[in-house]
Amino acid sequence: MRIAREADMQVQEPTFWLLQGRSRWRVDKPAASEINNNPTWAKGISQGDALQLSDDLSGPLGLISPDGSLGRLVLPTGMALDDSGIVYLLTPSGHIKRYDPENEAFVRLPSIGGRGQEARQFNNPTNIAIWGYMLFVVDAGNRRVQIFDTGTLGLIESLTRPNQWHPIDIAVHDNHAYILDGQGGCVYSFLPQTGRLHIVLQDDNFAGVWSRIAVDRSGYIYLFDHTAGRLHHYNSNGIPDGTYDYAGDVRPYFDAPPIIVDYKNRFCLPASLAHECDRHLPQDPPIFSMTVARCETGDQIFNRSGKRINKIDPTEFPGPYLYVTEGVWYSQRLDSAIYRCQWHRIELELRQTLPPGTRLRVSTLTDPNPRRSVDIRNLPEDVWDTHYDVIGRSPTTSTQDTTLHEFLVNSREGRYLWVRVQLMGGGYRTPAIKRLRIHFPRESYLQYLPAIYAHDDESRHFLEHYLGVIQTEWDALQGSIDNIAGLFDPHTVPEHYLDDLAGWLGLTLERSWTTEQKRRLLAAAPAIYDKRGTAAGLRAYLQVYLHNITDIPPEEQGDYPQIIEGFRERQRVILGRSGVGQPTVSLWGAAQVGRLQLDEFSREGDVLLHSVGDPEMDIFNEYAHRFFVMVPATWIRSNDDLEMLHRAIEAEKPVHTQYQLCLAKPHVQVGLQSTVGFDTIIGDYSVAILANLKGDAPPSATQTILGQDSILASDPSDDSDRRILPGKTLR
């Protein structure tokens, strides 16, 4: 973006201001003299990655949410999820229950829980967490944290401190458990590998103030001040890094919890976590759901005690508001550095289509002077020019869904511009603005008309706006032409144009590929086409496919794939020939061709009747225009991978040639697989598939001989590294 300097007052080429979350929306904080008159620069608006209505502080998305999830940033208090997707529950009675997928019920863990001071008993337990096989229980009443083995249910350790600490909450991240000592205003870090506690941060000013702890995906620590309803942010080294009043401001930094608790203390267990096998987190976490009455089909509903709820009224009250119902936001003053600048247009991009029942209004104000923020916000309504006012419609309404909107700036000339955004909703949904782009100055088509049309201000203003409607359409077309080079660059072309670009290049993209995988082949195409029709070109093409299949880049694929052309096998015809007249030894047999020759090859069932050609030239004629492609068998894990590789070879091989795809296993077998440098691989035993129920493994994966190329007791789900490198083990 190019902005004129303060003293540069000549006419500028068109440019723009970009307002978005990355630039913190370019908002001026109130000056010290303005705080009393206007203490905030936005009311009811959250400024994270998008401008949207703020969370209702007393609702499920507020930091003081009743379920203890800090506005659904983390799992509700008393819930934990292990690595296999099993849910653990701390019941109000002080017992631990674990979900049993086979019986579809929460089952109490034996010999754990119950009120008391003995080991394995609790007194006012406040929260649980799981790291690996360790179950942590914050036993606040007994001032300790007990650690249990989730497999054996044995008590591993009981964490205590000689100075009578008061642990009240816990959070885990990577290989650390962070324990909050509320009374001491202290956070401890526990490393399970060493079994030691050490202090991460301590502040006596917040003793008795912090009540919850959370850690985001980057390892930053958040402590909830229950007296002010605010999050205190610390980096992983315990250094303060600001505060937050709204959970929505930090929600992008957390992984969405898969379970929420509604206002009736019920939660919905997603079907993806209820399976006996292949459990996984739901693709669309229910962060913004209102009640469990909206659960998806197959989900199960329980209360906080782990009791199954079978009947729910789908028409019940949806619960407290998630968001405030209205809000207003003011931008900082935007300086064009142009005298009497006529601002052109605004591009507004929504994060998603405007939800039904919500409203969005955008207004602007211009002025030749840099007025104070407090003065701007106290101006009457009639001085603002509203350019965009839209209401979200029902999905059944026949309107075109779009997230990109564009409109002209109707305000008069002025060097400075302010943007005001007003959002409204019904409490359960919110508009969300991803970015605003304000273009200036306006290069009006009026300059191409005779001067008489701009003789007076009223006529000029009217014609500028009238011509601006047409100009906006032409500017968009001109912008597309100016940026057309981006449609030919694999790294910048929009996702929905990837297939079109591939079609122009004569490439076929796999439908199952991700956007990144498609771009990978498009980016490699120019270098491949320089060698198209050659073995080197085919090998480079297959390397891209293997990269997409295995995630192993070409530079780490070693000498694979190997492409062996048939004519190169002719060197095996004669051995020991050092000059003319020297004896020769044939290295092939008649069985390779199968021609019937008495005293040469006449085995019943294997011979073929060939009446033409020279038997001495059979080996050359039979293997002309043929080639072999050798790929490590461990790289091809399914029939889909195998078929994809066949399609790649068919697409790029010369049309007159034939090929054979060979999947080389990690071993050497004399006489069968022993061509050094081509099909010999030194590695571990392959995984033996004894019962391939899905039937999706390639043939090579099932052709195993026990004791020769496979062993029992291997884990078929092992997805270890498949790189063939020195020191690596292939499984």
N, C-alpha and C positions, 0 to 999 in steps of 0.2 A: 504494500500500500504506500502511495506517495502523497504526502501532505505538504502544502506550501508552508514556508517559514512565516513567522509572525509579521515580519516587515515586508514580505513579498506581496504586493497588492495588485500585480498585473493579472490578467485573465489566465486561468489555469486550464490545462487539459482535464477532461472528465476523470474523476477518481471517486473514492468512496470512503466512508467510515464503516468499520466492521465491529458490531457489538455482539459478543458471544461470551460463553462461560470461560473460555480460555483466557480472554482478556479481562475477566472479572467484570464484564459488561460496562467497563469504562465509566464507573459511577464516582462522582465526587462525594467524598464524605463531608458532612457539614463542618464549616469552620467553627472554631471555638466560640465566636460571637453569635453563631446561629443556633447553638445547641438548645438554648432555652426556648426559642421560638419554634424550632422545627427539629425535634430530637432524632428523627429518623428520616432517611432518604427513600424509604419504601415502606409501604404499609400493607401487610397481608400477602406479600410476594416473597417467594423463596428464590434465591439466586445461586443455583448450583450449576449443573451443566445445561440447565434450561430455566427460563423465567416461567414460574407457575405459582398457583395459589399455595400459600404456606400450609403446612400441616396444622390441623386443629390441635393445639397443645394439650387439650384434655381428652383427645380421641385416641384411637388405636395407633395412629402414626406420630403421636406426640412423644416426647422423651419420657413423660411420666405415664406412659401407657400402662394400664392395670396388669397386663400379663408379664411385665418386667422385661420386654424385648427391646426397650429403648426405641420405641417407634418402629418396631419390626426391622431393626438393624441386625439383630442376632436371634437365635432361638429363644423362645420364652423361658423364663426362669424355671428350673427344675426339669429341663429336657436336654438330652444329649444324643448324638448320632455317632455310631462307630464307623470304622472304615468300610465295613461290609454293608452299610445302610440299615442297620438295626437300630431302632429307637429305644432309648432308655428313659424312664419316667420316675421322677421323685414325687411320690404321692403326698397329699396333705397330712396323712397319718404318719409320715416319716419312714416309709418303706420304699424300696427300689423295685420297679417292675421293668421287664424287658419284653418287647414285642416278639411273639412266636408266630412266624408266618404260616406254619403248618396248621395251627389251630385258629389263626386269625384273631388272636387275643393277647392282651398284656398279662404276663405271668410274673408273679412275685418271686424275686430271688431269695432262695432259702438262706436262713442264718445271717441275713444282713438287714439291719434296721431294727426298729423298736426303740422306745424311749429308755435311756439309761446312760451310764458313764463308762460301762465296760467296752472293751474292744468290740468292734462290729455293731455297736449300738450308737444311736444318735440322740442329741439334745438340740432341738431347733435347727435342723439342717436347712441351709438356705439355697444351695445350688449344687449341681453336678456338672462334670465335664469328662470327656474321654480323649485320651491320647494313646494311639496304638492299642495295646491290650490293657491299658490302665484306666480304671474308673476312679475318678476323684470325687469325693463327697466332702463338701464344706460343712463340718460339724461345728457350727458357730457357738452353740451353747456350751460345748466342751472345749472350745478354743483350740481346735485341731482340724487337720485335713486328713481323712483316711483314704488310702489308696488300695483298691481291690483289683485282682486279676479277673478280667471278664470271662476267661475260659474256665479256670478252676474255682473262681469265686473266693480264692484265698486272700487274706489280708497281707498285702505286700509291705506297707509301711504306714505309720501314723506320724504326720508332720506336726511338731510342736515347737514352741520357742520358749526359752527360759524366762524371758521378760514379759510373759503373759500377753501375747499378742491377741488380736480379735479378728480372725479371718471371717469375712462375710461374703465374699464372692470370688469367682475363679473364671479364667478364660485361657484357652490353649491356642497356640499358633506355632506351626512347624514343630520343633522339638522342645518347646518351652511351655511351661504352665505358669501363668501369672496369677498370683494370689493377692487379693486386696485386703489389707488390714485397715478396716474403717476407722477404728478408734485411734490408731496411731498415724493416720494419714500417710500410709506407706504401701508400696507395691513390691512384692517379692517375686523373684523368678526362680522356678524350680526346674532343674535339668534332670530328667529321669535317668539319663545314662550315668550321672555322677551321684544322684541322690542328695544334692546340696541345694540349700536356699541362699540366695544373696539378694540384697536390696537393689532395686532398679531405680526407684525414685522415692523421695520422702519430703513432705511439706507439712510442718506442724500447724500451719495456718488452716489446713483443710482437715484436721483431725475431727472426726465425727461428722464430716460434711459429705465425703464421698460414700456412695452406697452401691454403685455398680461399676464394673470394669468390662471393657470390650476391646478387642484387637482387630484391626482391619486386615485386609489381605496383604498389605505391605509391611505389617508388623508394628504399625503405630498404635499407641495406647490411648484409649479414651476413658475418662473417669467422669461419672455422673454426679454432679453437685445437686443433691435433692433439695437443698434449701433455696437455690436460685433457679432450679430447673434447667441446668446448663451443662454441656459437655466440655470438659477440659482436655485439650489435645496435647499429647507428648510424643516425641519421636522415640525410636527404639532404645535410645540412650538415656531416656528420662528427662530430656530438655523440653521445657514448655514451648508450645507452638500455636497458641491461640485458643479461643473458645467458640462454641457453637450453640445457638439457641434452638435450632431446628434440626431434626433428624434428617430431613430431606437434603440439607446442605452437605452431608457426608455420606449419604446412602450410596452414591456411585463408587465409594471406596470399599464397600462391604459386599461379600457374596450373599445374595438374597437367601434368607432362611426358607427351607422347604415346608415348614409347618408354622401356622399361626393359630392363636387362640382368640375366639370371638368374645363378645361381651357377656355371654352366658357360660364362660369357662369351658367351652367345647373346642375341640380341634379336629381337623380333617387330615387323616393319614393318606397321602397320595398313593394311588395304585402302584406307582413305580417303586415305592418303598415297602409294599405289602407282599411282593412276590416271594416265593420260596427261593428263587435263584434269579440271577441277572437283575439285582436291585440297582437302581440308579436314581439320581436326583431328578425331579421333574424339570422339564424344559421350560415351563412357564410357572415360576414360583408364585404363590398366591399372596404377594405382598399387599396388593391393593384390593383384596377381596373384603367384603363387608361382613358376611356371616357364613357359617358352614352350610346354610341352606342352599348355597350356590355351588356346592361340591360337584365335581365331575363324576360321571358314571364310573363305578368301580372303586371309588374312594371309600374309606371307612371312617366313621365318626365315633369319637370317644370323648369322655369328660376327663378332667384333670386327675381323677383317681384311676384312670385306665379302664373304666367300664364302658362297654359298647352301647351306643345309642342307635337304635334301629329306625326310629320314626322321627322325621323332621317336617315341620309345616313349611312348605316352600313359599308361603305368602307372609311369613312372619316379618316383624319389623327388622329392617336391615341393620339397625344398631346406630351408635353415635356417628357423627360426621367424621370423615377422614380429613377434610380440608376446610379452611375458612370459606365463606361464601362469596367474598369479594376482596379485591386488592388493587392497589395502584402503585405504579413504579415510574420514576422519573430518571431519565438519562442525565449524564453530565452535559454541560454545554459543549456542543460540537463546533469547532472553529474551522471555517473554510479558508480563512486568511484571504478572502476575496471581498472587496468593497461591493455592497449591495448584491450579494450572491443570490441567485435564484436556484434554490435547491431543487433537484430534479425528481427523484422517485425513491421509494423504499421497497426493498425485497424482504419479505418476511417468511422464514422457514419454520414450520411447526415440527415438533418431534413426532407427532402422529396426527391423523385427521382429527379435526375439532370434535370432541365428544358431544353426543346429543345433550341438549339442555344447558350447555355452557355458552359463554359469550366472550368475545374479544373485541376490544376497541382500541384504535391507535390514533393519537392526535399529535400535532406538532405546533411549535411556536418559534417564530424567528424574531431577531432583534439586532440592531446594529451595535449594541453595547453589551459587554459581558456582565449581565445582571447577576445579583446574588441568588444563590439557590433558594433561600427562604422566600425571597420576593417572587420567584417564579412559581413556587408551589402554592403561594397564597393568592395568585391571580384569579379573577373570576372565570367562570366556565366559558363565557362568550368570546374570550380572546384566543381560545384554542381552536385550531382548525382540525376537525375530525375527518380523516381520510378513509378509515377502514373500520367497519362496524358489522360484525357477522355473528350469527348464532348457529351453534352446532345442531345439525338436523339428524333425524332418525336414519339408520342405515337403509331403511326401506324407501326413503325419499330418493327420487330419480335425479340425483345431482352427482357430479363428477367429484370423486374423492381426490384430494390433492393436499400436499403439505407445503407447497410453495405458492405464495401469494405476492402480488406486485401491485402497487398503486402510486399515483402521483402525489407530490407534496404541493398542497394548495396554498400554503402560507406565502405571504409576500416576501420581497427581497430582504435579506438581512445576512450579515456576516455570520452570526451565531444561530444555532438551531438547538432546540430541546425536543426530545421525544417523550411522550407520555403513553404508557400502556396500562389499560384497565382490564382486569380479568374478573369474570363472574361465573359462578357455578352453583350447583345444588347441594354441595357438601360432600358428594361421593366421587366426583370426577373433576378434572381441572384441565384447562388448556395448557399447553407447554410450548413455549417459543424457543426454538433451538438457536436461532441467530437472526440478527437484523443487519441489513446492508443499506446504508443511506448514500445514494449517489449524488454527486454535485460536480461542477455547476451544470445547469441545463443548457445544452447547445440547441437552442430553439430553432425550428425551421422558419421562424419569423424573420431571421436575418437574411433569408433568401427572397423575401417579399419586398416590394417598394417601401420606402421609409414612411409613406403616408399611413401605412397600417399600424405603425408604432408611434403615431403622432402624440397620442395622449395615453396616460397610464391605464385607464379603464379598458381601452381598446386593445392595448398591448397585453394586458393581463388576461383578457378573455381569449385572445387569439393564441397566446402561449399555451394556455391550458387546453384549448380545442385541438391545436396541432400536436400537443404533447401526447394525446391519446394515440394518434397515428404514429408519432415518433417512437413511442414505447415499443410498439410492435416491430418497427423497423430496427430499433436498437437491439432488440432481442435477436433478430435475424442476423444483424451485423456481428453481434457477439458470438453467435454460433459459427459464423464464417471465420472470425478472427481466431477462434479456439478450435478450429477443425483439426489442427495437427494433433490435438489430444485424442482424437478418435482413432488415430493410426499408431499410437504408442501403447504397447501392451500393458504398461504400468499405470497409465492414466485413463485409458478408455473406460467409460462407465460399464458396470457389470452387465446391464441388459444389452450392450452392444458387442460383447465378447464373441458371441456366435456369428454375428455379422462380419466382424473383422476376420474371424477364422475362415468364413466362406470366401472372402476376397482373396485369402492366401491359399485356398484349396486345402485347408486343414479340417479335420473332423474332430470335434471335442467330445469327450465322454460325458454323458449326461450325469453320471454319478460324481464327477469331479467338483471340487469346491472352486470358488472364484480364484483363489491363489494358484491352484493347480492348473487351471485354464491359462492364466497369465504366464505360467512357467513355460508351457509349450509354445505359446505365441512369441514369447521373448527369445526362445531358442530357434525359432523357425528360420530367420535370415541366415544364420550360420549353417543350419542343416541344408537349406536349399542350395547353397554353394557346392555341396557335395552330394546332391540328390542322385540316386541311381548307383551309388558306389557303396561298398561295404562300410566305409567310414561314415557316410551319411546315414545309413540304416542304423549303425551302432549308436550314433549321437541321438537319433530319434528314439531308439529304445531306452537309452539312458534317461531321457526325460520321463518316459512311462514308468521305468523302474523307480525313479525318484518319487513319483506320485504314489506308487504302490507301497514302497518301503520307507519313505522319508529319508532315504540315504542319498545325498547329493552326488552327482556324477564324479566329482573329484575324489570321493571316498568309496566308489564302487570298484576300485582296483582295476583288474583287467577284464571285468565283466561289463556287458555281455560279450562272450566270445563268438565271433562269426568266422566260420571255417568254410571257405569255398571249395567245391568239389575238385577243381583242377589242382588244388594244392595237395590233395591226397595222392596225386600221381607219384610223388617222390618216394612213396613206400613201395613202388612197383619193383625197383631194382636195388639190391643191396650189395655193397662191396665192389662196385664197378669203378675201377681207377683208370681204365684206358680201353682202347679198342682191342677186341679179342680176349678180354678178360672174362672169366666165367661169371654168370649172373644167377641170382637166386630170386625166384618169384615169391612175393610176399602176400599174394592173394590166392584165393581158391575159386574154382568154378561155381561154388555155391553162392557167391555174391551176385551172380547174374542168373543162375539157374538153368543155363543152356544144357540140353541133353547131349552128352558126349560119352560114348562107350569108353570104358577104362579111365574116364576123367571125372564125370559126375552123372550118376544115373540112379540116385536114391529116389525110390518110389514115394510119391506124394510131395516131393520138393522140386522136381524138375519141371521146366517150362519148355514148350516146343518153339524154338526159334529157327526159322528156315533161312533167314537172311543175315548178312553181316559176317564179319571176320571174328572168330572166337578170340583171337589174340588182341583185338581192339575192344572187347566187351567192357573191360574195366573203365576205359575212357568214355565210351559212348553212354554207359549206364549212369555215370556220375557227372556228366557234363550238365551245366546250367542248374546245378543243385548246390545248396549250402546248408550248413548246420548252425543253429543258434543255441549257445549253451548259457544257461542262467542257473545260479545256485538254487536248489530246490527249496531251501529255507526261506527264500524271498517270496515265494508264491504260496500263500496261505489258504487260498480258496479258489473254487472254480471260476468265480467272477474275475479274480486276478489273472487266472490262466487264459480265460477267454479274451480279456482285455489285451493281453500280450499278443495273442494270435491276431486280433484285429489290427494291432499296430504293425505287425510284420506284413500282413496282407496289404495294408494301405501303402507301405513304402517300398516293398520289394519290387524289382523289375518284373513286369507282367509275364515274361517268358520263363521265369525261374520257378523252381520248387524248393521248399525248405522243410527242415525237420527241427522242431523245438525240443531240446534236450534239457531236462532239469537235473543238474548234477548234485548228488548228495555229498555231504561232507565226509568222504572216505576215499580210499584207493583200493581197487580190486584188479589184480593182475589179469589181463586178458579181457576184462569187461570195462573198466574205467581206470585207465592208467596212462593216458597221454599227458605227460608232464607239461604244465603251463596252460592246459586247456580244460580238461574235465576232472583233474585231480584236486581235491580239497582236503586239507588236513584240519580236522575238527572233531567235536564231541559227537556222541551218538545222537541220532535223530529221535524225536518223540514218536512213540508207537501209538497209533490210533486204533484201539481195539474195537470201538463201537462208534462209528461216525453217524449219529442219529440224524443230524441235519443234512448230511449228504452234500455238504458244500466244500469239502476238502478236495484238492486236485488229486489225480490218480497217483502221483508220485508220493503223496503223503501217506497213502494206505499200502503201498508196496514195500513193506518192511519185513525183514527176516530177523527174528529174535536171535540175539547173540552175534549177528553179523553187522547189522546197521541200526539196531534199536535195542533199547532196554526197557524193562518195566519200571513202574513207580515214578515215572516222570510226570510232571504237571502239565497237562495239555493246555491249560490257560496261561502258561508262562509266556509272556510277550517280551522276552529279553531282546537285547540289541542284536540285530542281524547283520552287522557289518563284518565283513571278512577281512580282518586286519590282524597283524602279528599280536599275539597275546590275548586275542579275543576267543571266547568259547561260543560255538554255535550250538543251539539246541532246537 
